[in-house]
Amino acid sequence: MDFSSLLDFFKNFETGKVFQQLQDLKLGELIHNPWFLGTIAVIAVIAMIMRWRVLLALVLSVTGFVALISYTLDQETQVQRLNDASILVFVGGFVCLLILVIYLLFIKGE
């Protein structure tokens, strides 16, 4: 990888293009898919029973983050308006997920 390809990567890494790529992934369909939710629930229950806290934290954080992204993109959030309610929900949800992961990984004991 040379320097020019690295510059091209960062030129294409703009906020508008990232949001467009996230919308093209159709995360909203994934989070409402019963097979996806069932699989995630089974993995989470197995992780809780086997006391695999890292796997449980990973599953909950990824699923929660996908749900937050789906909600934010469904609301057609504008990046220019930082006091938008959906941005506040996204930030608050992300903070809650971060606290949950920190609790599961570092605070909760056996």
Steps between C-alpha positions, in 0.01 A plus 500: 500500500658822390436853617271598210258213565492600866413857399225372268354296787484805727355717222213252466456483877262797529202515734247516218647198327515303825131572568415398144686172538320432828165567333594268214567218749131511603570445869135572575398180325763304693388618843134416421581155360364234741773251403771752588336592830440135589860408427626791707270404788618137494865609494438743788326234711779250436759763591314577824468133596863422423610829663682620191492870584712611205269330250192636677644853500589468132156371398312762700719788387495410129123439500435820694725701271326360191165595655624852575631546148175365356293738712717799416493430125123439504451846648692654207734680736684806375863520611490879482238523777675369810205578730277257308313257728616191312864603541442538874337154509798357311754657737302401810455145376868474416593618849262240652655227286847611602406489869349152452815370331725651768280341769502158336871496427658673795264543795285187518673219685437130489 
